[in-house]
Amino acid sequence: METTKLSPLQLFSLLVLFQLGTVLVVNLGMEAGKDAWIAVLFGMLIGMALYLGYAYLYTAFPDQLPTQYIQVLFGKYIGGLIAFAYTIFFINKASRDLMDGGLLVFASTLKETPLFVINTMMMLTIVYVLHKGIEVLARTAFIFLGVVSLIGIIILLLLLFSGILDFTRILPVLGDGIQPVLRSVYRQNYQFPFGEIICFMMIMPYLNNPKAGIRAGLMSVLLSGLILAGTVVITLSILGVEIAERSIFPLLTMVGKASIADFIQRMDILVVMVLIIGDFFKISIYFYAAVIGVSDLMKIPYRKILYPLALVVLFSSTTIARTYSEHVKKGGGVLYQMDPLFYVVLPAALIIAALIYRRRSRRQAGG
């Protein structure tokens, strides 16, 4: 483990930027139609419960990485296999998010630039920052959270003064019943982006104030959920369900429609900026979790693993899919078929094993 320590505020900044990440510009919760924002709020509540489960594992083993205490709970071989599976999972997620960011930049601003070049530039920046350590990434997150907040306020004011909001487009509430909302929550909303914060289990051991850090993390899930739900409400109020469902990047389409007196317009570049910032931190944290995991399992210094794994992420991002539609389709399939194993099933098994382990430890200490 690194010797650096993170403050609760730094963890909060990393978590908020991670959760906003790529989710701001995709179709979030659209299976629920007009009630997509309700599905996001339900997903947020489940995400808070998941976070508390992850936090419990951290408090049970505060000085150990997950790759270490998984082997304590499940044994060297089975635990080692599970820990290795998590590192592969994090690498895959980093690759997919690198593809997400590259495709948006390619489609919106750099249409003549090869996608591989865009992804390479992003990966070089990430490797440079992570070479300096997680503390540098955390300090950078605190600064950029302010930048993203400022951009968000500018976009909100632009949309309000453009006069294009029509909240009747989200009415009636629960017009099709609760089933579409529950289906959307099950298939997407509790996992993306809330379940994804499981990678922060690799970062929590660096907290300098565990109790305050856990509270800050919980507040970050709450804030992110409210921001995402509000974004969905505004998107549906401007585009309507039909256009929002068909749009590849609905937030980009929505902001592109806004203008004030034909003077302030084409502010969609602000959305691209938010995406690049959020995607940078999301890839960085997934990648860092994978690097730390491999470093611990193979007993190889962190910085020696950094560059080879960066090449793995970069090249695997270009082989995920040939088109954006194929990329989204594969991602959706994995989201509700494979991801619950890593977000819910294995953590639940770890929590049960940790409870048994701690009870036995107390008995042995008492006896």
Protein Blocks (a to p, Z undefined) as FASTA:
>chain_A
ZZbdcdfklmmmmmmmmmnmmmmmmcehklnommlmmmmmmmmmmmmmmmmmmmmmmmmm
mmbcfklmmmmmnojklmmmmmmmmmmmmmmmmmmmmmmmmmmmmmmmmmmbcfklmmmm
mmmmmmmmmmnojklmmmmmmmmmmmmmmmmmmmmmmmmmnopacfklmpcehklojmlm
mmmmmmmmmmmmmlmmmmmmmmmmmpcblklmmmmmmmmmmmmmmmmmmmmmmmmmmnom
mlmmmpmblmlmmmmmgcehhlagcklmmmmmmmmmmmmmmmmmmmmmmmmmmmmmnopa
fklmmmmmmmmmmmmmmmmpmbfklmmmmmmmmmmmmmmmmmmmmmmmmmmmmmmmmmmm
mmmmmZZ
